[in-house]
Amino acid sequence: MAAALRAVPAQEAEEDATTAELLRRTLREHAAGVTVITVPGPAGFTATSFTSVSLEPSLVTFFVALTASTAAAVARADHFAVHLLGARHADLAVRFAARAVPRFHGVDWTSSPEGVPLLQGVARLTARTVLRQRVGDHLQVVGALLDAEPLPGHEPLVHHHGGYATTAPLPDAASGTGRS
């Protein structure tokens, strides 16, 4: 932890900026599932940093930039929802990624018993926050699964090369008979 608080020499700061740009350019090549994370407030944001952590116990995690407009609400939240967007939900991804926009205006949602906004018509899960920690310039949140509502049969929304797309199964890979 002490290393995070030390003064950074100018040369090291330049190297950090260079590696940050290299990471950004390289990760544009990685397709990632698109989610909307919501917390009481209501507050929410579009994220591609969501993933499962463990099946037993059932844990999930996501990251939010410390500079994000929703970071303070996320840091206070004891519960959250993750909405797994499908191709038909690209408008939600755009809305919840926008700055200075009333993100929930005109969006169909209800509130969970814990006060978490639940977007309607979207596969989602809800979780209780069990860990928050700063990791670099982000806040990592880990949650224990409380409930999930899958939405079978939808085409997933992915973020790739700076834009939104969907997936199509490869015939050989989908059946597990792909060649290596």
Backbone bond lengths (Angstrom), bond angles and torsions (degrees), N, CA, C in turn:
res aa  C-N    CA-C-N  psi(-1)  N-CA   C-N-CA  omega(-1)  CA-C   N-CA-C  phi
1 M - - - 1.440 - - 1.523 111.24 -
2 A 1.325 117.62 -34.37 1.452 120.74 -179.59 1.522 111.38 -60.86
3 A 1.326 117.70 -33.81 1.459 120.90 179.98 1.526 111.56 -61.43
4 A 1.305 117.52 -31.39 1.460 120.89 -179.12 1.522 111.48 -71.29
5 L 1.327 117.90 -19.65 1.455 121.30 -175.92 1.522 113.20 -101.71
6 R 1.331 118.84 -5.68 1.456 120.75 -176.68 1.529 110.75 -76.18
7 A 1.321 115.37 158.77 1.459 120.65 176.43 1.521 108.46 -69.55
8 V 1.322 116.61 140.71 1.458 121.32 -178.86 1.524 108.26 -103.99
9 P 1.338 117.40 120.44 1.472 119.69 177.68 1.522 110.77 -60.28
10 A 1.335 117.22 153.87 1.467 122.24 -176.32 1.518 112.08 -56.57
11 Q 1.338 118.05 -42.95 1.460 120.86 -179.14 1.525 110.70 -62.57
12 E 1.338 116.91 -41.63 1.462 120.45 179.52 1.521 110.75 -66.46
13 A 1.344 117.64 -37.73 1.458 121.31 177.48 1.524 110.72 -62.97
14 E 1.342 117.15 -39.72 1.467 120.75 177.15 1.518 110.52 -65.06
15 E 1.333 117.17 -41.34 1.464 120.75 177.67 1.521 110.85 -63.22
16 D 1.357 116.80 -39.84 1.465 120.52 177.46 1.522 110.79 -61.27
17 A 1.351 116.98 -42.62 1.465 120.72 179.24 1.526 110.32 -64.67
18 T 1.329 116.57 -39.35 1.459 120.63 179.25 1.519 111.03 -65.93
19 T 1.333 117.54 -44.62 1.464 119.55 179.85 1.521 110.84 -69.42
20 A 1.330 117.96 -32.84 1.470 120.26 177.44 1.523 110.20 -62.98
21 E 1.335 117.26 -43.21 1.466 120.34 178.76 1.528 110.55 -67.55
22 L 1.323 117.37 -38.57 1.455 121.35 177.30 1.533 110.47 -62.15
23 L 1.329 116.48 -44.63 1.462 120.62 177.80 1.524 110.68 -62.14
24 R 1.322 117.16 -45.50 1.472 121.53 -179.87 1.534 110.22 -58.99
25 R 1.337 117.16 -48.14 1.471 120.54 -179.16 1.525 111.40 -63.53
26 T 1.313 116.90 -41.15 1.463 120.61 -177.77 1.521 111.40 -69.26
27 L 1.328 117.80 -42.39 1.464 120.22 -177.64 1.525 113.19 -70.95
28 R 1.333 117.70 -13.66 1.473 119.52 172.91 1.527 110.30 -61.18
29 E 1.328 116.73 -23.10 1.465 121.82 -179.79 1.526 112.33 -81.22
30 H 1.322 117.35 -12.21 1.466 122.31 -177.19 1.528 109.52 -94.98
31 A 1.314 116.96 121.03 1.463 120.54 176.15 1.521 108.87 -79.52
32 A 1.314 116.67 134.06 1.464 121.54 -178.51 1.518 109.75 -132.37
33 G 1.332 115.56 141.70 1.457 120.72 175.91 1.519 110.85 -62.84
34 V 1.326 116.60 145.42 1.465 122.13 -177.46 1.521 109.38 -104.34
35 T 1.322 115.34 131.15 1.459 122.43 178.33 1.519 110.00 -128.99
36 V 1.306 115.53 162.72 1.463 121.61 165.21 1.518 105.99 -118.32
37 I 1.320 115.85 123.21 1.463 122.59 177.25 1.519 107.16 -97.31
38 T 1.344 117.18 131.98 1.463 120.67 176.92 1.523 109.90 -125.72
39 V 1.342 114.28 149.07 1.461 122.74 177.60 1.529 108.04 -139.01
40 P 1.344 116.65 162.60 1.461 118.43 178.18 1.526 110.93 -53.98
41 G 1.303 115.09 148.20 1.467 120.86 179.69 1.517 112.49 156.92
42 P 1.296 122.09 -60.88 1.456 126.48 -2.60 1.524 111.45 -79.19
43 A 1.324 115.90 148.44 1.456 122.55 175.11 1.519 107.76 -141.49
44 G 1.320 116.31 150.11 1.449 120.25 178.69 1.508 111.41 -165.91
45 F 1.326 115.65 160.13 1.454 121.10 -179.97 1.521 109.98 -154.81
46 T 1.329 115.66 156.63 1.453 122.12 175.76 1.523 108.23 -81.61
47 A 1.340 116.40 135.71 1.464 120.60 -178.34 1.517 110.96 -141.01
48 T 1.321 115.48 145.71 1.459 121.63 171.49 1.525 110.07 -115.50
49 S 1.321 116.45 4.07 1.469 121.07 -175.47 1.522 113.35 -92.20
50 F 1.313 118.57 12.20 1.462 122.32 -177.96 1.525 111.00 -81.09
51 T 1.341 116.44 140.36 1.462 121.30 173.87 1.521 110.52 -159.56
52 S 1.316 115.39 162.74 1.465 119.71 173.53 1.524 108.08 -80.79
53 V 1.322 115.59 153.96 1.460 122.09 179.86 1.522 109.96 -113.54
54 S 1.330 115.53 -45.39 1.456 120.59 -172.30 1.521 109.43 -154.89
55 L 1.345 116.08 145.61 1.462 119.62 174.40 1.527 111.08 -87.85
56 E 1.343 117.04 -37.39 1.470 121.50 -179.16 1.519 109.40 -131.24
57 P 1.317 119.58 97.97 1.470 126.19 2.62 1.532 110.56 -76.02
58 S 1.314 116.17 161.55 1.465 121.96 -178.75 1.524 109.37 -77.32
59 L 1.342 115.41 104.73 1.459 122.47 -177.48 1.523 110.29 -125.47
60 V 1.331 115.65 145.00 1.463 123.09 175.87 1.523 107.97 -131.06
61 T 1.333 116.22 163.79 1.464 119.68 179.11 1.518 110.63 -145.91
62 F 1.321 115.02 157.14 1.464 122.69 171.46 1.525 108.05 -151.58
63 F 1.319 114.84 167.24 1.458 121.70 178.70 1.518 109.04 -125.95
64 V 1.331 116.19 147.93 1.464 122.20 173.94 1.526 107.34 -134.62
65 A 1.321 116.68 138.05 1.463 121.08 178.32 1.524 109.39 -62.71
66 L 1.309 116.47 138.64 1.463 120.85 179.16 1.522 111.92 -63.42
67 T 1.325 117.40 -20.88 1.466 122.12 179.60 1.530 112.78 -91.06
68 A 1.331 117.88 -3.13 1.470 121.35 -178.16 1.527 110.40 -67.10
69 S 1.306 116.25 148.64 1.465 120.99 179.60 1.526 112.19 -62.81
70 T 1.322 117.54 -23.24 1.460 122.03 -178.53 1.534 113.37 -95.17
71 A 1.326 117.77 -3.68 1.469 121.31 -173.55 1.525 112.67 -56.66
72 A 1.313 118.53 -43.32 1.468 120.36 -178.61 1.530 111.12 -64.87
73 A 1.326 117.17 -42.20 1.467 120.46 179.11 1.527 110.15 -65.01
74 V 1.325 117.31 -40.62 1.465 121.36 178.46 1.528 109.77 -63.75
75 A 1.324 117.23 -42.17 1.468 121.59 -178.84 1.527 112.17 -63.13
76 R 1.330 117.29 -28.08 1.476 121.78 179.89 1.517 113.18 -89.03
77 A 1.308 117.89 -16.72 1.468 121.77 -169.07 1.530 112.31 -74.90
78 D 1.328 115.27 130.19 1.462 121.60 174.41 1.524 111.73 -89.60
79 H 1.336 116.44 -13.39 1.465 122.55 179.30 1.519 108.79 -141.60
80 F 1.320 116.48 155.55 1.458 120.68 176.61 1.523 109.28 -151.53
81 A 1.329 114.60 164.73 1.465 121.54 174.04 1.516 108.32 -124.60
82 V 1.314 115.01 144.83 1.457 122.33 174.96 1.519 106.47 -117.80
83 H 1.323 116.10 121.43 1.459 122.60 179.96 1.522 107.42 -104.06
84 L 1.322 116.95 118.44 1.467 123.59 -176.91 1.522 108.17 -89.30
85 L 1.315 116.31 103.18 1.454 120.40 -171.50 1.516 113.15 -76.58
86 G 1.328 114.56 140.87 1.450 122.57 173.29 1.515 109.29 -100.09
87 A 1.326 116.29 172.00 1.465 121.68 -177.85 1.531 111.71 -54.45
88 R 1.305 117.22 -33.56 1.475 119.62 -178.41 1.528 112.56 -76.80
89 H 1.342 117.50 -2.20 1.462 121.48 -178.47 1.525 113.15 -106.04
90 A 1.326 117.87 18.65 1.468 120.60 -178.75 1.530 111.00 -57.09
91 D 1.337 117.36 -33.20 1.465 120.06 178.71 1.532 111.38 -62.09
92 L 1.336 117.63 -36.35 1.467 120.39 176.76 1.525 111.11 -67.59
93 A 1.331 116.60 -39.45 1.466 119.98 178.06 1.520 110.31 -60.32
94 V 1.318 116.75 -45.22 1.466 121.59 -179.65 1.527 110.14 -65.45
95 R 1.322 117.72 -45.83 1.467 121.80 -178.19 1.524 111.70 -61.13
96 F 1.335 117.13 -46.90 1.457 120.13 -175.62 1.528 112.76 -79.53
97 A 1.339 117.45 -8.01 1.463 121.42 174.31 1.528 111.26 -93.35
98 A 1.332 116.97 -16.68 1.467 120.95 -175.77 1.527 111.24 -72.45
99 R 1.318 114.23 150.83 1.471 120.83 177.02 1.533 108.95 -96.39
100 A 1.301 116.08 148.44 1.465 122.90 174.10 1.527 112.58 55.65
101 V 1.326 116.17 38.65 1.456 121.94 177.79 1.524 107.14 -125.35
102 P 1.345 118.08 136.85 1.465 118.77 174.57 1.534 108.72 -68.83
103 R 1.317 116.28 95.44 1.464 122.35 -168.92 1.524 113.85 -62.14
104 F 1.318 117.92 -31.59 1.470 120.06 -176.47 1.529 112.63 -92.17
105 H 1.335 118.04 -8.27 1.463 121.52 -179.14 1.529 110.22 -63.73
106 G 1.328 115.98 122.16 1.458 121.51 178.42 1.523 114.87 78.89
107 V 1.333 116.98 5.58 1.461 121.77 179.38 1.530 108.16 -99.52
108 D 1.335 117.01 133.84 1.457 122.03 179.00 1.529 109.63 -77.52
109 W 1.340 116.73 112.70 1.458 120.26 179.75 1.521 110.37 -150.25
110 T 1.317 114.98 158.34 1.460 122.55 174.04 1.528 106.53 -126.19
111 S 1.312 114.90 177.40 1.459 120.01 -179.07 1.527 109.90 -114.03
112 S 1.335 116.76 135.50 1.464 120.70 175.84 1.524 108.71 -72.96
113 P 1.335 118.91 166.99 1.468 120.56 176.61 1.534 112.60 -56.14
114 E 1.347 117.22 -25.67 1.466 121.21 179.31 1.525 112.39 -88.77
115 G 1.331 117.21 2.34 1.459 120.91 178.81 1.519 114.84 88.06
116 V 1.327 117.78 10.85 1.464 121.44 -179.44 1.527 109.15 -83.87
117 P 1.334 118.38 128.72 1.462 120.45 175.57 1.527 110.62 -65.57
118 L 1.336 115.58 131.75 1.465 122.29 179.14 1.521 108.34 -117.45
119 L 1.326 116.01 110.71 1.457 120.67 179.07 1.519 109.00 -70.42
120 Q 1.321 116.02 137.21 1.461 121.35 -176.56 1.525 111.58 -86.57
121 G 1.342 116.59 147.27 1.450 122.16 176.61 1.521 113.91 75.19
122 V 1.331 116.59 19.99 1.464 121.78 -177.56 1.524 108.27 -130.95
123 A 1.340 117.05 136.85 1.470 119.63 172.78 1.524 107.86 -59.78
124 R 1.326 116.61 139.29 1.470 117.78 -176.97 1.514 110.98 -156.40
125 L 1.316 113.31 164.89 1.454 121.07 170.88 1.515 108.25 -138.30
126 T 1.316 115.49 154.96 1.463 120.60 175.62 1.521 107.74 -120.48
127 A 1.324 114.63 149.97 1.457 120.07 -176.32 1.520 110.77 -146.39
128 R 1.334 114.03 156.64 1.469 122.13 173.90 1.524 107.02 -100.37
129 T 1.317 116.85 129.33 1.459 121.34 -179.19 1.523 110.11 -65.60
130 V 1.341 116.05 127.25 1.468 120.96 178.64 1.530 112.26 -117.74
131 L 1.338 117.24 -13.96 1.462 120.62 179.77 1.510 109.46 -156.24
132 R 1.331 115.19 136.49 1.466 122.64 170.93 1.516 105.87 -130.99
133 Q 1.334 116.57 133.17 1.459 118.32 175.80 1.521 109.65 -153.24
134 R 1.317 114.37 146.48 1.457 120.24 175.96 1.523 108.04 -77.91
135 V 1.332 115.26 131.58 1.454 122.23 176.39 1.521 105.72 -132.16
136 G 1.318 116.92 105.15 1.465 120.44 -176.45 1.516 110.07 60.94
137 D 1.332 116.51 -127.39 1.468 120.68 -179.29 1.531 112.11 -97.24
138 H 1.335 116.56 21.06 1.459 122.27 -179.59 1.531 111.77 -127.78
139 L 1.310 115.14 161.89 1.455 123.21 170.97 1.519 106.65 -105.62
140 Q 1.322 116.58 125.58 1.459 121.15 174.75 1.512 108.18 -95.58
141 V 1.323 116.29 134.83 1.458 122.52 177.15 1.527 107.43 -122.66
142 V 1.331 115.64 128.95 1.461 121.57 175.37 1.520 106.98 -114.25
143 G 1.325 116.42 136.29 1.452 120.71 -179.20 1.514 113.16 -131.47
144 A 1.340 115.27 148.11 1.462 122.52 175.07 1.527 107.49 -91.13
145 L 1.321 116.17 127.79 1.460 121.69 -177.22 1.528 111.06 -60.21
146 L 1.331 115.59 131.66 1.462 122.05 174.36 1.521 110.90 -105.48
147 D 1.343 115.71 -42.21 1.458 120.55 -175.82 1.519 108.38 -158.99
148 A 1.318 116.46 158.51 1.462 121.27 176.59 1.514 109.47 -147.53
149 E 1.326 115.75 145.01 1.453 122.99 176.60 1.517 108.35 -129.43
150 P 1.347 117.43 93.97 1.466 119.35 178.43 1.528 110.96 -69.59
151 L 1.297 115.38 160.98 1.463 121.89 176.78 1.531 106.88 -132.12
152 P 1.329 116.29 77.99 1.469 120.25 -174.41 1.523 112.31 -58.72
153 G 1.329 113.96 149.17 1.456 119.78 172.97 1.515 115.95 86.96
154 H 1.311 119.04 1.71 1.463 117.46 179.28 1.530 110.48 -93.30
155 E 1.324 115.83 149.52 1.462 121.65 175.73 1.521 107.69 -79.15
156 P 1.335 118.51 127.24 1.461 120.13 -177.70 1.523 111.96 -69.76
157 L 1.320 115.71 150.48 1.454 122.68 173.61 1.521 107.04 -95.07
158 V 1.319 116.55 129.95 1.456 121.05 177.92 1.526 109.65 -124.41
159 H 1.317 115.02 155.79 1.458 121.75 175.16 1.523 106.80 -108.24
160 H 1.331 115.55 125.79 1.458 119.95 -178.45 1.520 109.31 -150.42
161 H 1.292 115.90 131.86 1.468 123.36 176.47 1.522 112.30 53.95
162 G 1.337 115.39 40.49 1.458 120.77 175.50 1.516 115.32 82.20
163 G 1.323 118.60 5.14 1.459 120.60 -179.27 1.511 111.33 -140.74
164 Y 1.324 115.76 177.45 1.457 121.82 -179.91 1.519 109.80 -99.08
165 A 1.321 115.40 146.57 1.462 122.66 179.83 1.521 107.80 -150.80
166 T 1.301 116.04 -178.25 1.457 121.21 173.07 1.523 107.63 -131.60
167 T 1.307 116.20 -179.44 1.459 119.55 -176.82 1.519 110.42 -116.15
168 A 1.303 114.70 159.09 1.462 121.58 171.79 1.516 106.04 -135.88
169 P 1.335 117.04 130.31 1.470 118.75 179.82 1.527 111.48 -63.42
170 L 1.310 115.77 143.54 1.458 121.16 172.66 1.514 106.80 -83.49
171 P 1.326 119.43 132.33 1.453 121.30 -174.11 1.524 114.18 -52.40
172 D 1.322 118.47 -50.30 1.459 120.53 -179.20 1.513 112.23 -70.91
173 A 1.330 118.01 -40.00 1.463 121.68 -177.02 1.529 110.66 -69.89
174 A 1.329 117.26 -37.83 1.459 120.49 -177.47 1.523 111.58 -63.62
175 S 1.326 116.94 -32.98 1.470 119.85 -178.39 1.512 111.86 -88.80
176 G 1.330 116.84 -5.22 1.454 119.95 -179.77 1.508 112.90 80.53
177 T 1.357 116.57 12.56 1.462 119.63 -179.25 1.526 111.35 -108.58
178 G 1.337 116.85 19.81 1.464 120.06 179.42 1.512 111.69 -61.33
179 R 1.314 116.03 154.53 1.462 121.15 179.67 1.513 109.89 -99.39
180 S 1.327 116.86 146.50 1.446 119.34 178.68 1.491 111.82 -113.21
